[in-house]
Amino acid sequence: MPRPNYISSQRSKEELLVYAQNNPTEQIALTSLLLGVSIGASIGLSFHPSFSFKPLFVYIVSLASFHFLEFYITSKYQTSKASVDSFIIFSNGSEYLIAHSVAILETTVELVVCSIWPNTSICSFKTSAGLGSNFAIGLRLIQILGLSLILFGQVLRSMAMVTAGESFSHVIANDKKQNHVLVTDGIYRIVRHPSYVGFFYWALGTQLLLLNPVSVVLFAAALYIFFSRRIRYEEYTLLRFFGDEYAAYMQRTPVGIPFI
């Protein structure tokens, strides 16, 4: 009886070797476990009557799911580039961690203030208690908008990663590789940086969902500065790689983030 052919080509052997070298199993397992526990605990606690602000748990679920999907899609569609850093939890830089820490702190402080002084204006804004019906409806609409942006951003980013395949990378390439092609089909027909657009609106959506006025402003400013610089540099490299082909693509396809 012939042995099963688990690896169909030499290329897949090489990809699996690179994947194994870049991915210490225990680190992947531990990171996935922590993300899974975060999702499960948040869903469970959201049903507890003591925790009235449910959007906080939705935020944690969306945050953990985002990072898990970053690694999962990379390992499936960009196998040669997959590594523990593909979770982009720490590889996104300290600014990213600080931003989400500030967001959680802002929400936590507001909820603590509400528990001690329930009649404060902060508490009214967070829970809609004592507010006029029109204002309360307005806050709920903001949260619905935030949740919609989270879902839209996640789907858009995931679609971009899947469509680009091996041409997608979390790190901007300085040298053109043999398998590096210009992707202009699928979601890339509509916007030329869909993964950035998805990340941008996903991040803003999380803060609208939490009703964090301070973090909304900080996230919008930080994301705009980050992506304007990153896109400028990436497009410089893409023009070097693909020349007139990319220049024509730029002319017919918008970036997707306002004012960039």
N, C-alpha and C positions, 0 to 999 in steps of 0.2 A: 504494500500500500504506500503510495507516494506521500512524502511529507507535505503538510499544508504550506502554501506560499503566503506567508504573512506580510512580506514586503515585496511589492510588485516591481520596484525599479531601484536602480542605484541611487537615483536622486532622493528617493524617499528614505533610503538608508542613511544618506548623509544628513538629511533634515532631522531624522530621529536622533542621530548622534549629537548634532548641535543642540537639539532640544534637551537631551539628557544632560549634557554638559552645563547648560545654562540654568537648569531647574533642579536644585536640590529638593528631593522629594519631601523631606520633612518641613521645609519652609513653605512649599506650596500647600501641603496638607494643613499646616497650622494656620496659615493665612485664610484658606478656604473655610476651615472650621470656625475661626473667629467671625468671619463675615456671615456664615450660616447661623451661628449663635446669635449674632446681632439682629438678623432678620427674624429668627424664631422668637427671641425674647421680646422684640418690639411688637410683633403681632400679638403675642400672649398678653403683654402688659396693656395693650390698647383696649382690651376687654375688661380690665380691672376698674371698678367704679371709682377708685381713689384718684385715677388719672383722667382728668376731664379734657385736657388739651390733646386730642388725638392727632392733629397734624405733626406733632413732634415725632411720633412713632412712624408716620408715613415718611417723614424726612429721613429717618434712620434707615428704614427699609430701602428707600430709593438710593441712598448713599452707598449702602453695602452692596446692593444689586448692581449699581453702576460699576463699582470696582471689580466685582466678580466677573461681570460681562467683559470688562476690558481684557482680563486674562484669558477667559474662555474663548472669545472670538479671535484673539491673537494666536492662541495655541492651535486653533482649528484652521484659520485662514492665512496666518503669517507664521507658520510653524518654525521657520528658520530664525525668526526674530524673537520668538517667545522666551521669556525669562521671568524670574520672580518679580522683576521690576515692572512687568507688564500689568500687574495689578494697579500700577501708578498711584499707590498710596503715599509712599515716601519719595518716589522719583519725580513727583510733580513739583518738588521744592518746598521749602519751609513756608513760603507765602501761602501755598494752598492749604497746608495744615492749620496755619494761623487763622485763615479766613473762616474755615469751618469751625474752628474752636471758638472764635468770636461769635459766630452765629449761634452755636449751642449755648454759649455763655449768656448772650443777649436774651434768648428765650428762657433759659433757666432763671436768670435774675428776675425777669418779668413775672414768671410763674410763682417764684418765692414771694415777691412783693404782693402778688394777688392773694396768696394764702394767708399773709399776715394782715394786710390792709385791703380787704376785698372791695372797698368803695373808691379806691384810687382811680384816676383816669387811665393809667396803664392797664389796670385790670379790666376796665370797661372796654378798652380797645381790643384786648386779647380775647375776651370771652363774650363780648357784645352785651354784657349785663348792664342794664340801666340805660342803654342807648336807644335812640329812636329807631323805629322799624326800618326806615329808609337807610340809615347809616349802617345798621346791622346787616341788611341785605347787601349793601355795598362791600362790606368786609368779607362776606361769604363769596361774593363774586370775585373778589381779589384772590381768595384762596382757590376757587375753582380755576381761575386763570393760571395760578401758580402750578396746580396739579396738571393742568393741560400742557403747560410748557415743559414740565418734567417728563411727561410721557412723550411729547413731541420731540424733545431734545434727545432722549434716550434712543428712540426709534431711529431718528435721523443719524445719530452718531454710529449706531450699530450697523445701519444700512451702508454707511460710508466705508466702514472697516471691511465689511463683507464684500462690497463691490470692488474695492481697490485690491483686495487680495494681498499678494506679496509686495505690491507697490506701496502699501500702507506701512507707516512706521511711527512709533512714538517719538523717535529722535530724527531730526532733520538730517538727511544725508548730504554730505559735502561732495561725494563722488558718485557718479552714475554707475550703477551696477548693471550686469548683463541682463537681469530679469526686471529691471526698472523700466516700466512703460508709462506713458501718459494716459491716465484714465479719464475719459470724457463721456462715458455712457452712464446709464442708470441715473442715480441721484446726482451725479456730477454734471449732468446736462442742465440741471436747474441752478445749482450753486457750485462754485469751484472749490469751496472749502467746507463741505457738509459736516465733516467731523468737528470742526471748530464751531460752526454754527450750532450744531447739536449741543456741544458742551456749553456754549455761551447761554443758550436759552434754558438748558437743564439747570445750570447753576442759579440763574436769576429766578427760575420757577421755585426752587427750594426755599428761597427767602420770602417770596410772595406767599407761599403756602404757610410759612411760619409767622407771617405778619411782622417781619423784622424790618422796621423802617431804616434803622442805622445800617444793617447788613446789606439791604437792597442797594443803597447808595454805594457802600464800600465795594460790594461785589461788582456792580456795574462799572465803576471806575477802574478797579483792578483788572477785570476781564478785558475792558477796552484797551488799556495800556498794554497788557500782555499780548493780546491777539494782534493788535496793530503792529507791534514790533516783530512778532513771530511770523506773521503773514508776509510782511515786507521782506524779511530775510529769506523765507521759504520761496517766495516768488522770484527773488534774485537767483537762487540756485536752480529753480525750474527753468528759468530763461536761459541759463547756461547749459542745462541738460538738453532742452528741446527747442530752443531758439524761436524761430518764426511760428512753429506749430503751437507753442504755448502762448506766444503773443496774440495769435489769432483767437485762441481759446479765451484769453483774458478779455478780449474785446466783446465777445458774444455772451459771456457768462459772468454774472455778478458774484462778488465775494460772499454775500449773504448776511453779513453783520453790518448794521447801520453805521454809516459815516466812516467805514474803512474801505 
